[in-house]
């Protein structure tokens, strides 16, 4: 059960591990859990201060949420201050591994999206992961199923004024109980605590950037300000748009341009 939970958080978990392995093979050193305190321009390069250490680099790729990127680059690219985005809502993913043979029939196929005006369910989506990915079904066996429920929606005029706590503010036990209730309602198969053999909660802060009126113009302003600084690139959903495909394609194009720029120095 534990391996099913860890392996799922999703295909994304597998993608992250594969990326780490590729980078390690290329000799890239990755520091995790280290907060960056400041970023400064130094001649033609950069100085990054993190956890009391000072690191130097020829080029800098800022791959963070929008508010963090603007805050760290404010001293070098002051024009970004006017384009600072809102924080965006948080997202929580609750993964359940359940022993329930009735789910072998895949009552909702690979999953379901929940309309925003549905009041009986808090989740915005449910993925029946063992119905979607055969490799995962093979690893769990018949009767055992992995379900992933997503909480947190992009802000709108209607949702921005709600006093309800965001998913990232709700504690694990609360989200676990909510996920069980929501999965039971969406799948029309009762699921109880005794059916659960493993579960996990993962939170993403600022995972759904708010694209308000004028967003395209703000993105263009950010791109222009960044392009004026040699050896700098800024990537992420707040500029490329929500979704792994959008962010990946944009990042590849931006990094290719940065590499060409460095080759000419």
C-alpha positions in Angstrom: 0.0 0.0 0.0 2.8 2.4 0.9 4.5 1.8 -2.4 1.3 2.4 -4.3 0.7 5.7 -2.6 4.3 6.8 -3.1 4.4 5.6 -6.7 1.2 7.4 -7.6 1.4 10.8 -6.5 1.1 10.0 -9.8 2.7 9.6 -13.0 4.1 12.9 -11.5 6.1 11.0 -8.8 7.6 8.8 -11.5 8.4 11.7 -13.7 10.1 13.5 -10.9 12.3 10.5 -10.1 13.2 10.0 -13.7 14.2 13.6 -14.0 16.3 13.4 -10.9 18.1 10.3 -12.3 18.8 12.0 -15.6 20.2 15.1 -13.9 22.4 13.0 -11.6 23.7 11.1 -14.7 24.7 14.5 -16.2 26.5 15.5 -13.0 23.9 17.9 -11.8 23.8 18.5 -8.0 20.3 19.0 -6.6 19.7 20.6 -3.2 16.2 20.1 -1.7 14.6 21.7 1.3 16.9 24.7 1.0 15.3 28.2 1.0 16.8 30.8 -1.3 17.3 34.0 0.7 18.5 36.4 -2.0 19.5 36.6 -5.7 21.9 39.3 -6.9 23.6 40.3 -10.2 27.3 40.0 -10.1 29.2 41.3 -13.2 28.0 39.0 -16.0 26.8 36.3 -13.6 24.7 35.8 -10.5 25.1 35.3 -6.7 22.5 33.1 -5.0 22.4 33.0 -1.2 20.7 30.0 0.3 20.8 28.6 3.8 23.8 30.8 4.6 25.8 29.6 1.6 26.8 31.7 -1.4 26.6 30.2 -4.8 27.8 31.7 -8.1 26.4 31.0 -11.6 26.8 32.2 -15.1 23.0 31.9 -15.7 19.9 31.8 -13.5 16.6 30.1 -14.2 13.9 31.2 -11.8 11.4 28.3 -11.7 9.1 29.3 -8.8 5.6 30.7 -8.4 5.1 34.3 -9.6 5.1 36.1 -6.2 8.4 34.4 -5.2 10.1 35.1 -8.5 9.2 38.8 -8.3 10.3 39.1 -4.7 13.7 37.5 -5.4 14.3 39.4 -8.6 13.0 42.8 -7.4 16.5 44.2 -6.8 17.7 43.2 -10.3 14.6 43.6 -12.4 12.5 46.3 -10.6 10.1 46.4 -13.6 8.7 43.1 -12.4 7.1 44.7 -9.4 4.2 46.1 -11.5 3.5 42.7 -12.9 3.4 40.8 -9.5 0.6 38.2 -9.7 -1.7 37.3 -6.9 -0.8 34.2 -4.8 -3.3 31.9 -6.5 -5.2 29.2 -4.6 -3.6 26.1 -3.0 -4.3 22.6 -4.2 -4.4 19.4 -2.1 -4.3 15.9 -3.6 -5.6 13.1 -1.4 -4.5 9.6 -2.5 -6.5 6.6 -1.1 -5.5 2.9 -1.5 -8.6 0.9 -0.7 -9.4 -2.8 -0.6 -12.8 -2.8 -2.3 -13.5 -5.5 -5.0 -16.6 -3.7 -6.1 -14.4 -1.1 -7.7 -13.0 -3.8 -10.1 -15.9 -2.8 -12.4 -14.5 0.7 -12.7 -17.9 2.4 -12.1 -16.7 5.8 -13.4 -14.1 4.7 -15.9 -10.8 6.5 -15.2 -12.3 9.3 -13.2 -14.7 12.2 -13.1 -14.6 16.0 -13.1 -16.9 17.7 -10.6 -18.8 20.8 -11.7 -18.2 23.9 -9.6 -21.8 24.3 -8.5 -22.1 20.8 -7.0 -22.7 21.2 -3.3 -22.6 17.6 -2.1 -18.9 17.1 -3.0 -15.9 19.2 -2.2 -13.5 17.5 -4.5 -13.0 19.1 -8.0 -12.0 15.8 -9.5 -11.5 12.1 -8.8 -9.0 9.9 -10.7 -9.4 6.1 -10.5 -5.7 5.6 -10.9 -5.7 1.8 -11.1 -8.3 2.1 -13.9 -6.2 4.7 -15.7 -2.7 3.1 -15.4 -2.3 -0.6 -16.0 1.2 -0.6 -14.4 -0.4 0.5 -11.2 -3.2 -2.0 -11.3 -0.6 -4.7 -11.9 1.3 -3.6 -8.8 -1.8 -3.6 -6.5 -3.6 -6.7 -7.8 -7.4 -7.4 -8.0 -9.6 -5.8 -5.4 -7.2 -3.1 -4.4 -7.6 0.3 -5.9 -5.9 3.7 -5.9 -8.1 6.8 -5.9 -6.8 10.3 -6.1 -9.0 13.3 -5.2 -8.1 16.9 -6.0 -9.2 19.9 -3.9 -8.8 23.5 -4.8 -10.1 25.5 -7.7 -8.8 28.6 -9.6 -10.1 31.8 -8.1 -13.0 33.5 -9.7 -15.2 36.4 -8.7 -17.5 34.0 -6.9 -14.9 31.9 -5.1 -12.6 34.7 -4.1 -15.0 35.9 -1.4 -15.7 32.6 0.2 -14.5 32.4 3.8 -14.0 28.6 3.6 -10.4 27.6 4.3 -8.3 26.7 1.3 -7.3 23.0 0.9 -3.7 23.7 2.0 -5.0 25.0 5.3 -7.2 22.0 6.1 -5.4 19.3 8.2 -4.7 15.8 6.8 -7.3 14.0 8.9 -10.0 16.5 7.7 -9.0 16.0 4.1 -8.9 12.2 4.5 -12.4 12.1 5.9 -13.6 14.4 3.1 -12.0 12.3 0.5 -13.6 9.1 1.7 -17.0 10.8 1.7 -16.5 12.3 -1.7 -15.2 9.1 -3.3 -18.2 7.2 -1.9 -20.6 9.8 -3.4 -18.8 10.0 -6.8 -18.3 6.2 -7.2 -21.7 5.3 -5.7 -19.9 2.6 -3.6 -19.6 3.1 0.1 -16.0 3.4 1.4 -15.1 3.4 5.0 -12.0 3.7 7.1 -11.8 -0.1 7.3 -11.5 -0.3 3.6 -8.4 1.9 3.5 -5.0 0.3 3.5 -3.0 3.4 2.9 -3.5 7.2 2.2 -1.5 10.3 1.8 -2.0 14.1 1.3 0.2 16.3 -0.9 -0.2 20.1 -1.0 0.8 22.5 -3.8 0.9 26.2 -3.1 0.2 28.6 -6.0 -0.4 25.6 -8.3 -3.3 27.4 -10.0 -2.2 30.9 -11.0 -5.1 33.4 -11.3 -5.3 34.7 -14.9 -7.2 37.9 -14.4 -8.1 40.6 -17.0 -4.9 41.9 -18.6 -3.0 38.6 -17.9 -1.5 38.4 -21.4 -0.2 42.0 -21.2 1.4 41.3 -17.8 3.1 38.1 -19.2 4.4 40.2 -22.1 5.7 42.8 -19.7 7.5 40.2 -17.6 9.1 38.6 -20.7 10.3 41.9 -22.0 11.9 42.8 -18.6 13.6 39.4 -18.2 14.8 39.4 -21.8 16.6 42.7 -21.1 18.8 41.0 -18.5 21.5 38.7 -19.9 21.8 35.2 -18.3 18.3 35.3 -16.8 15.2 33.3 -17.6 11.9 32.9 -15.7 9.6 30.0 -16.2 6.5 28.5 -14.6 2.7 28.2 -14.8 2.2 31.9 -13.9 3.7 32.7 -17.3 3.2 29.6 -19.5 -0.3 28.7 -18.3 -1.6 25.9 -16.2 -0.7 22.3 -17.0 2.4 20.2 -17.3 2.3 20.3 -21.1 2.2 24.1 -21.3 4.9 24.6 -18.7 7.2 21.9 -20.2 7.0 23.2 -23.8 7.5 26.8 -22.7 10.5 25.9 -20.4 12.2 24.0 -23.2 11.9 27.0 -25.5 13.1 29.4 -22.9 16.1 27.3 -21.9 17.1 26.8 -25.5 17.1 30.6 -25.9 19.2 31.0 -22.8 21.7 28.4 -24.0 22.1 30.2 -27.3 22.6 33.5 -25.4 25.4 31.9 -23.3 27.1 30.5 -26.3 27.4 34.0 -27.8 29.0 35.4 -24.7 
